[in-house]
Amino acid sequence: MVPAKLNMQFPDGRILVFARAPVAGYAKTRLIPELGAAGAAALQAQLVRDTLAMATESGLAPVELWTCGDDDEKFLPKLGVEFECKVNTQQGDDLGARMAHALAAALRTARFAVLIGTDCPAMDAHYLQGACAALHQGSDAVLGPAEDGGYVLIGVRRSDAALFSGIAWGTAQVLAQTRARLAQLNWRHAELAVQWDLDRPADLERLARLDPRCAAFNREC
């Protein structure tokens, strides 16, 4: 059960955090050449923790942690307990199916749901608030565009798997294809400011400038 938070700004909303377990060799694989497998996994663990802290401390809406993969230390379930989040397992054959399932499940008990990952360290509570407000005010969907042609956030008031089917996940076409699908569905949608994803070695410099703690993630860690 999601803990009751009577003082939240949007108690009838949900914030869904999609997170992958920080398993060395499987987490942040594009950064392994720069950080090493252990360093990339440690960075993933920090990103998940920071994202959950930001979402739960925002006071916007109940937060749910949707997990993918696991490790011997049960890192993600432990975070669910620490941050008092409902923990669910992602279900589906690809990213689109997993997002569609999670959002549909949340909308069974919520007025709207906002889904984020853990790869956007610049995302803050103000950004999340903008997404929640857009949905609260009547938009059918909201997108947080990413510099790489994808998106860092998607929120919906309605459930339709068509929004996530036939999308070229992991390419620069994701955002454009999603916009086209929203138009086909005749959904009104809002867009937030463009953000950047932490995916490539060049992004590590931006991360270090944003958060000096993260300058320590390198091969020597």
C-alpha positions in Angstrom: 0.0 0.0 0.0 1.1 3.6 -0.7 1.5 5.4 2.7 -1.1 8.1 3.3 0.4 11.5 2.9 -2.4 14.0 3.8 -0.2 17.1 3.3 0.8 16.3 -0.3 0.1 18.8 -3.0 -1.4 16.1 -5.3 -2.5 13.2 -3.1 -4.6 11.8 -6.0 -1.5 11.6 -8.3 1.3 9.1 -8.4 5.0 9.5 -9.2 6.5 6.3 -10.6 10.3 5.8 -10.5 11.6 3.3 -13.0 14.9 1.9 -11.7 17.3 -0.9 -12.7 19.3 -2.7 -10.0 22.9 -1.6 -9.7 24.5 -4.8 -10.8 28.2 -4.5 -12.0 28.4 -5.3 -15.7 24.7 -4.7 -16.3 24.2 -1.1 -14.9 25.1 2.0 -17.0 26.9 -0.2 -19.5 27.7 2.7 -21.8 29.8 4.2 -19.0 31.7 1.0 -18.2 34.6 1.9 -20.5 35.1 5.1 -18.6 34.2 4.0 -15.0 34.7 0.3 -15.0 31.9 -2.1 -14.1 32.0 -1.5 -10.4 32.2 2.3 -10.8 29.2 2.3 -13.2 27.2 0.2 -10.8 28.1 2.5 -7.9 27.0 5.5 -10.0 23.7 3.8 -10.8 23.1 3.2 -7.1 23.7 6.8 -6.3 21.4 8.0 -9.1 18.5 5.8 -7.9 18.9 6.9 -4.3 19.1 10.6 -5.3 16.0 10.3 -7.6 14.0 8.6 -4.9 15.0 11.2 -2.3 14.1 14.1 -4.6 10.7 12.5 -5.5 9.7 11.6 -1.9 11.0 14.9 -0.4 9.1 16.9 -3.0 5.8 16.4 -1.1 4.0 16.3 -4.5 2.4 12.9 -4.6 2.8 9.3 -3.4 5.9 7.7 -4.9 6.1 4.1 -6.3 9.4 2.4 -7.1 9.1 0.1 -10.2 12.1 -2.2 -10.3 14.0 -4.1 -13.1 16.6 -6.7 -12.2 17.9 -7.4 -8.7 21.1 -8.1 -6.9 22.2 -10.2 -3.9 22.0 -7.2 -1.6 18.3 -6.5 -2.5 19.3 -2.9 -3.0 16.0 -1.7 -4.6 13.6 -3.4 -2.1 15.6 -1.9 0.8 15.3 1.5 -0.8 11.6 1.0 -1.0 11.5 0.5 2.8 13.9 3.4 3.5 11.8 5.8 1.4 8.4 4.3 2.3 7.6 3.6 -1.3 5.4 0.9 -2.7 7.7 -1.4 -4.7 6.5 -3.1 -7.9 8.2 -5.2 -10.5 8.2 -3.9 -14.1 6.3 -6.2 -16.5 6.6 -6.4 -20.3 8.7 -7.4 -23.2 10.2 -4.0 -23.9 10.4 -0.6 -22.3 7.2 0.6 -23.9 5.2 -2.4 -22.6 6.7 -1.9 -19.1 5.8 1.8 -19.0 2.3 1.1 -20.3 1.7 -1.5 -17.7 3.0 0.6 -14.8 1.0 3.7 -15.8 -2.2 1.7 -16.3 -1.8 0.1 -12.9 -1.3 3.4 -11.2 -4.3 5.0 -12.9 -6.6 2.3 -11.4 -6.3 4.2 -8.1 -4.9 7.6 -9.1 -6.2 10.6 -11.1 -2.9 10.9 -12.9 0.6 9.3 -12.9 4.0 10.7 -13.8 6.8 8.3 -14.7 10.5 9.1 -14.5 13.7 7.2 -14.7 16.9 7.7 -12.7 19.2 9.0 -15.5 18.3 12.7 -15.3 20.3 14.2 -12.3 19.2 17.7 -13.2 15.6 16.9 -12.6 14.3 18.6 -9.4 11.1 18.9 -7.5 10.1 22.1 -9.4 10.3 20.2 -12.7 8.2 17.4 -11.2 5.7 19.9 -9.9 5.3 21.3 -13.4 4.4 17.9 -14.7 1.9 17.3 -12.0 0.3 20.7 -12.4 -0.1 20.2 -16.1 -2.0 17.0 -15.6 -4.0 18.4 -12.6 -5.1 21.3 -14.8 -6.4 19.0 -17.5 -3.7 17.9 -20.0 -4.1 14.3 -21.1 -0.3 13.9 -21.1 2.9 15.7 -20.3 6.4 15.1 -21.7 9.8 16.1 -20.4 11.9 16.2 -23.6 15.6 15.0 -23.6 18.4 16.5 -25.6 19.1 13.1 -27.2 15.6 12.9 -28.8 13.9 10.9 -26.1 12.2 12.0 -23.0 13.1 12.0 -19.3 9.5 12.2 -18.0 6.1 11.2 -19.2 2.8 11.7 -17.4 -0.8 10.7 -18.3 -4.3 11.0 -17.1 -5.5 8.3 -19.5 -4.3 4.8 -20.3 -3.7 3.6 -23.8 -1.0 1.0 -24.7 -0.9 2.5 -28.3 1.1 5.4 -26.9 4.0 3.1 -26.2 3.7 0.6 -29.1 5.8 0.7 -32.2 8.3 3.3 -30.7 12.0 2.9 -31.6 13.2 2.9 -28.0 16.8 4.0 -27.5 16.9 6.1 -30.7 16.7 9.8 -31.4 13.2 9.3 -32.8 11.4 8.5 -29.5 10.2 12.0 -28.7 9.0 12.7 -32.3 7.2 9.4 -32.5 5.6 9.9 -29.2 4.4 13.4 -30.2 2.9 11.8 -33.4 1.2 9.1 -31.4 -0.3 11.7 -29.0 -1.7 13.6 -32.0 -3.2 10.3 -33.4 -4.9 9.7 -30.1 -6.2 13.3 -30.1 -4.7 13.8 -26.6 -3.9 17.3 -25.4 -0.4 17.3 -24.1 2.0 19.8 -22.4 5.8 19.8 -22.6 8.4 20.9 -20.0 11.9 22.3 -20.5 14.5 20.1 -22.3 16.7 18.1 -20.0 19.8 15.9 -20.4 20.2 12.2 -19.8 23.3 10.7 -18.2 24.2 8.1 -20.8 27.6 8.9 -22.3 31.1 9.5 -21.0 30.9 13.2 -22.0 27.9 13.5 -19.6 30.1 12.7 -16.6 31.6 16.2 -16.7 28.2 17.8 -16.6 27.3 15.6 -13.7 30.5 16.6 -11.8 29.6 20.2 -12.3 26.1 19.7 -11.1 27.0 17.5 -8.1 30.6 17.6 -6.9 30.0 14.3 -5.0 29.8 12.5 -8.3 33.3 13.6 -9.4 34.6 10.7 -7.4 33.1 8.1 -9.8 36.0 7.0 -11.9 38.1 3.9 -12.4 40.0 4.5 -9.1 36.8 4.2 -7.1 
